[in-house]
Amino acid sequence: MKYLTIDTTTKVTALALGENSKLVEEVFLDTGKTHSERLVPMLHQLLEAAEWSLAELDFIGVVRGPGSFTGIRIGIATAQGLAQVLNIPLLGVLSLDVISWAGYAHGEDIAVILDARKNEWYTAVYSWRGDSRRQITGPCAKAPERLLAELQERGRKVLFAGDAAQAAETKILDIMDGQGVVLPRYQALPRGAYAVQEVWSEYQQFQIEGIELPAAVEPCYIRFSEAEVNYHKKMEQMAGSEHILTKQRL
């Protein structure tokens, strides 16, 4: 099975080609430019390097969040557009699960932390035992101090990966008191290689359960976007105003 993976959930643009469990090719950019500027050129570069064509793909894997709301929408829209044109299915995976592969073959637990703004992280904590991964907590949005305090109380050594790890290294090391290890940036950020492993693992699970791959995937935001929060506040205010007017008429 040949497939493309797309991950635009953070500031990193990570694309990869996989054949069964094998990573064939990946491209990775962490330049701060918008995904819409670089996604298509990167895809052409990827296919050219592997000497593949889009017509060879059996399905597309897309990372559906959590992460940047805009990035999630760009990735899913691109994946769904390609899938419709090629008449192939999609497979959606979570960004936190993808990055947890940075802890593969390590004995320590791994905490994936992504910048959720508003002094929160999108996070999930995992443990690997051989090829088996167990999710300990999450996915959720949590204040950094709360997460670190909870992990410190568990008394186990923890690896930290994700786009929030480097910026919070001092805080992590202080609170974890020797129990926290921040992975280097090249290992901690989303990679196409990680997405290939997660997508293939999910694909195999679909095959075991006899479930067909879907034609569309739903984004995973975990919490409302700023626009949605403002919209709900506006609706509540309008509902309150309407209630006052109704009482006055009575």
N, C-alpha and C positions, 0 to 999 in steps of 0.2 A: 504494500500500500504506500502510495506517495501522497504527501500532503504539505501544505504551507501553514506556518504559524505566524500570527500577527499579535504583537503586544505593544500597545500605545497607551497603557494605563498610567504611566508616569512620564517624566520629561524625556526618558529614554525611548528611542524607537528601536525595537528589536524584531527582526524577521528571521525566519529560518525555514529550511526545507528538510523534511525527514522522510526516510523510507523505512517503514516498520519502526524498530526501536533505534535506528541509526541516524545520527545527525549527519546530513549531507553537506550543508552549507549554512552559514549564518552571517547576518550583517547587523551591526550595532552602532548606534550613534547617540552620543550624549553631549550635544552641542547647544541645547537650549532653543533651537529653532522649532517652529510649530510642526506637528506631525503632517499636516496637510501639505506643507512645502516639500517634504522629503520622502514621504511614504511610497509614492509611485516610482520615482527614480531609484529608490533603494530596491524595490521589488524587481525592476528591470535588471539592475546590477546583480541581484541574487540569482535570478533565472539564467542570466548569461554566464555567470561564473560556474554554475552547476551543469550548464548545457541542457537545461530542462525547458519545456514549454508549459504554459498554463493548462493546455489540453491534456497533459499527462497526469494532472492532479486527480486523486480519488476523493479527497475532501479537504476542507480548510478548518484549521483550529484557530480560534480567536480567544484572547484573554479578555474577559468580560467585566473585570473589576474585582474588588473596589480599587479606587484610585482617582485620577483626574476625571471629572465629569465630561469635559470636552474630549479628552483623550479616549475615554471609553466609547463615546459616541462615534468618533472618527474610526476607530478600529473595527467596531461592529458594522458600521455602515459600509466600510471598504470590503470587509469579509463577506457580508451579505450580497453586496453588489456583484462581486466576483463569482460567488456561489450560484447566483441566479443566472448569470451569463453562461457559466460553464455547466449548469444543471447538475451540480454536485452538492452534497449535504455539508452542514457545519457542525462543529463540536466546540462548545464553550467551556472554558476552564477559569478558575479563580486565580487572580494575581498572587494571592498569599500562598496558595498551594504550589504555584509555579516556582516562586522564589524559595520555597522550603527545600527544593532540590540542592540548594547551596549547602545544606547540612547533611546530604547523603553520605553515608559511610562514616559519619562522625558519631562518637558516643554521647556527646552532649545534646541537650535539647536545643532546638533552634526557634528563636522568636523572630518572626518577620514583622517589620514595622515600616509602614508607608505614611508619608506626610498627608494628614487629613485636614490640616489647617485648624484654626480655632483651638490651638493648643491640644490637639488630639492626634492619635495615631490610628490608622487602620491596622489591626493586628490579629495574628493567630500564632499559637505556639504548638510545635510539633516535636515528636521524637522519632528517630529512625532506629530500627532494629533489623540489620541486614537490608533486605529489599522492602521491608514492611514499614510503612509510615503510620503513625498514630497521631491524630489531632488531639491536643490536650485542652486548648481553649480557643475561642473565636469561631468564625471571624466576627469582629466587632470594632467599634470605634471607642477608644479609651484614652484618658489623660495619661501622659507619659509617666508621671510620678506614681500614679496608681498601679499601672502595669509593672513598673520596675519594683515597687514595694511587694507586690504579689509574687513576683518571680524570686525576689531575694528571700522571702519567707519560705519558699519551697525547698531552699537549700541545695539546689542542683546547679551545676555549671551550665550556662546558656550562651549559645552563639547568637549574634544579632546580625540580621541581614535586612535589606530593603533600602529605599532611597532616604529614609530618615536616620539610618544608623550612624553614618559618618558625622553628621551635624550634631548628633546627641552623644557622641562618644564620651566626652568628659562627664556628662550627667550619668550615663550608663555605668561607667567605671566607678564613679563615686558612690552611687546608690547600691550597686550590686556587690561592692566590697570584695573584689577579687573573684566573684562568681560569673562575671560577664566578660565575653570576648567579642569585640566588634570585628567582623570579617573585613578584609580589604575591599576597597570600592569595586575593583574589577570582578570580585567574586560575589559581592553583596547586591549588586544591581540586577534588574531583570535581564536575562539572556535568552537568546533563541534556543540555546542548548537545553536550558531548563524547560522551556515551553514544549520542546519536542518530547522530552521525557514525560511530562505531565499529560500532554495530549495523547501520546501513545498508550499510557497507562489507562486513561479514561476510555480510549477506543477499545482496548481489550476488555474492559469491564462491560461496555455496551455489547460486545460480541458474546461474552459469557452469559449475560442476561437475555440475549436474543432481542435486543431493542435496536430499532433502526435509528440512525443518526438523524437529528432534526434538520429542517430546512431553515430555521431561524433560531437565534438565541436571545435571551433576555439579559439586559445589563444588570450588574450587581453593584448598587450604589451604597448600600448599608444605611445611609441616612439621606435626608432630603438635601438637594442643592440649595444655594442661597436664594435663587430665584423662586424655588418652590416654597421655601420658608416664608419669604416675603409675600408670596401669593396667598398662602394659608392665613397669614396674619391679616392681610387685607380682607379676605373673606370673613374672618372672625369679626373684624371691625365693622364691616358692612352689615353682618348679621346682627351685631349689637346695636347699630344705629337703627336698623329696621325694627328691632324689638322695642326700642325707645319710642319710635314714631307710632307703632301700633298701640302702645300703652297710652300715648297722648291722645290718639283718636278715640280710644275707649272712654 
